[in-house]
Every structure is written in structure tokens, then in C-alpha cells.
Amino acid sequence: MGLTLMPKIKSQETLVRERKRWAALAILVAAIVGSYLWWKQGTLRYEEWSPNQQYVVRNYKTFEFIPRFTMPGDGGHYSGYMRVYDKNGKQLYEEFRPARLCRRPLLGKRRRLLDG
């Protein structure tokens, strides 16, 4: 003659509180994802075409949460993305570049991409 325990029934207030928590969490996650997508898109700084006009390298500046202060003449130190596209607009390569690497000209393997 074992006792069968009934599950504890939650009150209406507890259910409403839990729904509000889940809704707040969903809104927070949506805000974080939206902010990241906005940040990653960046603004186009410049583009460089290959000699045979088959490929283009586009450099995008991303929003800086901590502003960088430079001396006059230091110029455009910014973080961003370097993206390589073919002439049809298909993205072939993407790389995040910290502020110290976002400078012209492209060297090494990236330069070979431009040469076609």
C-alpha cells in the first residue's frame, strides 16, 4: 500500500512569472543576435580590383565600442573585415582584421588572390 504522491501544482502567479522570464530571455537573445549582425556588416572603406577584373577585395570598418585615439598622420587604424568577391558578387573569402592589420597593400597569399 504505497503512497502515490501527486505532483505539486504551480500557482497561476508562478506560471506568469516563468513566462515573463522566458519572454525576457527571448528578447535579450534577439537583441544580442541583431546587434552582432549589425556590427558585422560594417561600412565599406575601400575596394581594390584585381588586374584582370575577376576579383575584388572589399574592406569594411566595424563599429568600435572603445574609440581609438591616434596621433595626426597615423590615419585609418580600424578593425574590420576583408572580404574577397568574384566579378559576379559571390563571396569567396572573409577574414576579420584587427586595427593593426587593416592597411594597404595586401601582401602574401591575399595578393595571389588578386592576381587571378
VOGU-3710 file (C-alpha; in Angstrom, 3 decimals, decimal comma):
1> mgltlmpkik> 0,000/0,000/0,000  2,397/2,608/-1,241  1,527/6,224/-1,240  1,218/7,861/-4,610  2,412/11,426/-4,481  0,615/13,936/-6,607  2,823/16,385/-8,455  2,787/19,843/-6,954  0,571/22,147/-8,951  2,096/25,562/-9,606
11> sqetlvrerk> 0,103/28,653/-8,888  -1,040/30,977/-11,634  1,356/33,693/-10,428  4,320/31,314/-10,693  3,358/30,349/-14,237  3,036/34,008/-15,262  6,456/34,805/-13,719  8,068/31,918/-15,628  6,510/33,056/-18,914  7,794/36,594/-18,315
21> rwaalailva> 11,298/35,254/-17,659  11,262/33,233/-20,875  9,941/36,215/-22,828  12,660/38,486/-21,382  15,312/35,895/-22,240  13,994/35,606/-25,821  14,060/39,408/-26,228  17,606/39,573/-24,847  18,844/36,851/-27,214  17,159/38,565/-30,197
31> aivgsylwwk> 18,789/41,893/-29,239  22,241/40,287/-28,954  21,936/38,492/-32,307  20,607/41,626/-34,027  23,401/43,764/-32,599  26,039/41,284/-33,736  24,646/41,138/-37,270  24,547/44,955/-37,435  28,137/45,173/-36,137  29,480/42,516/-38,515
41> qgtlryeews> 28,043/44,141/-41,633  30,303/47,192/-41,179  30,721/50,100/-43,581  32,671/49,855/-46,818  36,005/51,695/-46,573  37,548/50,871/-49,943  37,719/48,211/-52,600  40,582/47,006/-54,744  40,086/45,142/-58,047  42,452/42,523/-59,431
51> pnqqyvvrny> 44,395/43,415/-62,606  42,192/41,109/-64,702  38,994/42,494/-63,097  37,922/38,995/-61,988  38,095/39,586/-58,212  37,556/42,450/-55,799  38,745/42,855/-52,210  36,465/44,993/-50,090  37,468/46,262/-46,676  34,705/47,014/-44,192
61> ktfefiprft> 35,124/49,010/-41,000  33,247/47,713/-37,972  31,897/49,842/-35,154  34,433/50,450/-32,380  32,996/50,164/-28,885  36,169/51,676/-27,450  37,251/54,643/-29,581  40,857/54,669/-30,768  42,807/57,865/-30,456  45,759/58,320/-32,783
71> mpgdgghysg> 48,278/60,986/-33,450  47,932/63,142/-36,572  49,283/61,291/-39,567  48,634/57,826/-38,173  45,456/57,715/-40,191  42,973/54,906/-40,525  43,630/52,364/-37,839  40,376/50,500/-37,566  39,141/46,953/-37,116  37,043/45,324/-39,754
81> ymrvydkngk> 36,541/42,608/-42,294  38,342/41,911/-45,530  36,092/40,103/-47,999  37,021/38,749/-51,435  34,319/38,548/-54,122  34,361/37,354/-57,710  33,055/39,575/-60,512  29,548/38,104/-60,100  29,391/39,201/-56,462  29,842/35,754/-54,903
91> qlyeefrpar> 31,820/35,945/-51,650  34,896/33,716/-51,791  36,749/34,599/-48,587  36,256/36,572/-45,378  38,701/37,453/-42,629  38,444/39,658/-39,553  41,336/42,071/-39,370  42,262/43,832/-36,128  43,252/47,504/-36,274  46,940/46,783/-36,747
101> lcrrpllgkr> 46,330/44,686/-39,892  43,803/46,842/-41,777  46,264/48,617/-44,007  47,034/48,658/-47,695  48,539/46,945/-49,658  47,584/43,327/-49,319  50,565/41,029/-49,038  51,297/37,328/-49,330  48,551/34,853/-50,156  45,888/37,567/-50,370
111> rrlldg> 47,860/39,271/-53,125  47,825/35,992/-55,088  44,025/36,002/-54,887  44,008/39,374/-56,594  46,387/38,331/-59,360  43,818/35,887/-60,631
//
